[in-house]
């Protein structure tokens, strides 16, 4: 009471603190970074090793297995998954939680030291998983001639954008590049008695530049420099080549030309390579929104200067647009929440001054939240904005409860100061307990495993900051303003109970009159709970909902070893298929070696004719149909990290036995409704021609085996021998034959020079065909086959149950195991973790209330409303067909704290009335009458604040909607139930004791039995 009195009497202090909060909060809004996702380094590492055209089985033996064994020896490495392909080995490593950066450095050093000793390795890349992105704005220059577009991109666009302070750097891909092509004439080379190694050596010796000495005794000690660097095409043609008959010029034995590199770009826009991909990275001192606006303004200036002629510059993806849309969404939610809160206050209190007080508290609470976020170095991103959206929905609850209590005390005739002090004191413990129960449910979310846990912690902290800020404002600003500014009309006559209150009082009186009535009410509610569980299987289930922003990314896995021509044809077919899908506007295909990464933009605004969910399904179906005619292995969404939604691993040692088991399991899997596009890693084999030497023939011809090998290597000659600078462009010097050796017969028919004359290569070698696996997968060093499939027409949860049933019924041989992986495994793990989190959250809530009530039984009474909350959640998700996902699971965990607030208000008031001498029945009825108004007010304001999230259709709408739907459904249902279930449970489990009032004491002293009608025995 003393603290509240101090706050009310120090209005100037409170006013100045509020002004300070407004100033710091306004500054924080400007300084807070704005980005799509927070920059988080995850506890995982990725390693990729490129080994040219080495066979997969050889890559496994020489690279994958030795490195795997060494990485497993590092303390803190929890899991290793490797994929070995032709010429490539990839490692996906899970690290001990919290040690990601430390362990990654150790792994990176180990990988570099180990691979340096292995021959055949061309490139090694190691990276730590994280959300940081190098580039955040993507554009293209297209629709014109490549030379003009390249010149514009290099000479105008890149330097002008990089000159902007908001831009860190600009990366150009697909610009027109050239090569100096030296095509050897095999016939002329043979006539001159030359082999390629001699010519290449002459080229490299000519194209040199070095310091060969200095004149130390001369003034300034000038150096002596040798330079025969090649600068023009004529320089290359005139290179002197030594032969047995003297020197000749290079153009006598080769055709020299400066040619555009046909495959310099590994990206296609709408099926064509004729475009330049522009990626823009921002300076860390500026937000994504500021960088994008600066780039757009500069592009507008470039257009105004008429520098874009014969082509166009188009935006592909601007991440800042999604951030801005989310920020605008939170802003509108704050406004809508404030309007709803004003309306509810006017409806229930019919007092404009009360509305103004809450109107002042909302922006103050919001700005205090922003100030705290700034101090914690948080940013505006997809996660913190969702947290703000949820927190803002509950922000005015504590203010409304305290304001309503003060208002009621003033209605009862208390003086201004006493009304504020008594009203605040009466609900203070309930408000604090309500805040704590809402916040503590977030503590166990830190236990959520994997990378998802880091994101959920951030979201939880923001919600907690929002709620704490609102409680601080409700205990300071609301009482200060309420003493003199809050006025009520003087009642000329006592107010009568309304029809609704009279009906509620009669119903509660009946429920608590006899225990059997209370038992009947509890039984009805229990049956409702059991019945609702039957609907769970009818609710769609997934891990994370899709982000619907009229944009999607698809990974198309392709067979290994296909030619550039086959890949080009495949891209054309992909473009043709995507053009046939309604609302697909443009597509970009990026070649990642073993997969084609496809970015698809859809129509927006008034041009939309089909919802994104349907468009996504049509895209997947159209691309999957190409598997019949194109070397495509699988089609899967890349938006949630890639990977097929259905993945089953079969572990064991023998490739042959694994193949048999996988074939049997695939037959079972195909029988599940909704499973499509089933593939397995053992299907991916390629033909390898193994060279067998005819040793006797080689010896008879006077040759060595190394000479035969060198001749064959030269037969496939196509290599870079040097580099020169032409017109400020770095141009590689490429040597190749005029006729490609691209068939088996072309190789075997080559003539090999011997001391006894020329003989066909087939005289010395033969080729045998061998099938080798294109892909070999390991998990923790053990071989396994991965069976992948997509889903169509059913949700992941339903498919998960059917796949698990097939696994349980499948007869697996000894030494082999079949288990779910990928999304199915992750979903099962998340469900288990969410159940544990839910149980710990419930215990923590119980702990807070047990301390609050100083009673072990009363918290159980309050928590009896939790099962009924789940009824509302299930009904809400079932009726709207929203996904049961990690986001709606978060909503359920939050609900545990939110729905108990009303029950705490009711029980807290009941206990106060009982301490004043009221019977259980009277206390329950009076508490219901006292608290029904604040209960409905806080519920409706929370639901009103959540409503925009539940109805959101923007880029983050599909993320927020399931969570908000779960909260709204559970809260509305639980609120109605609370007003009836809590009194019934309280009546049933309260211990009978005698409460002696003064009148009872007189009767007791006179040994007069208290009349049954007075009902003072509890």
Secondary structure, 3 states (H helix, E strand, C coil): CHHHHHHHHCHHHHHHHHHHHHHHHHHHHHHCCECCCCCCEEEEEEEEEECCCCCHHHHHHHHHHHHHHHHHCCCCEEEEEEEEECCEEEEEEEECCCCHHHHHHHHHHHHHHHHCCCCCCCEEEEEEEECCCCCCEEEEEECCCHHHHHHHHHHHHHHHHHCCCCEEEEEEECCCCEEEEEEECHHHHHHCCCCHHHHHHHHHHHCCEEEEEECCCCCCCCEEEEECCCCCHHHHHCCEEEECCEEEEHHHCEEEEEEECCCCCCEEECCECCEEEEEEEECCCCCHHHHHHHHHHHHHHHHHCCCCCCCEEEEEEEHHHHHHHHHHHHHHHHHHHHHHHHHHHHHHHCCHHHHHHHHHHHHHHHHHHHHHHHHCCCCECHHHHHHHHHHHHHCCHHHHHHHHHHHHHHHCCCCHHHHHHHHHHHHHHHHHHHHHHHHHCCHHHHHCCHHHHHHHHHHHHHHHHHHHHHHHHHHHHHHHHHHHCCCCCCCCCCCCCCHHHHHHHHHHHHHHHCHHHHHHHHHHHHHHHHHHHCCHHHCCECCCCCCCCCEEEEEEEECCCCCHHHHHHHHHHHHHHHHCCCCEEEEEEEECCCEEEEEEEECCHHHCCCCHHHHHHHHHHHHHHHHHCCCEEEEEECCCCCCCCEEEEEECCCHHHHHHHHHHHHHHHCCCCCEEEEEEHHHCEEEEEEEEECHHHHHHCCCCHHHHHHHHHHHCCEEEEEEEEECCEEEEEEEEECCCCCCHHHHHCCEEEECCEEEEHHHCEEEEEEEEECEEEEECCEEEEEEEEEECCCCHHHHHHHHHHHHHHCCCCCCCEEEEEHHHHHHHHHHHHHHHHHHHHHHHHHHHHHHHHCCCCHHHHHHCCHHHHHHHHHHHHHHHCCCECHHHHHHHHHHHHHHHHHHHHHHHHHHHHHHCCCCHHHHHHHHHHHHHHHHHHHHHHHHHHHHHHHCCCCCCHHHHHHHHHHHHHHHHHHHHHHHHHHHHHHHHHCCCCECCCHHHHHHHHCCCCCCHHHCCEC
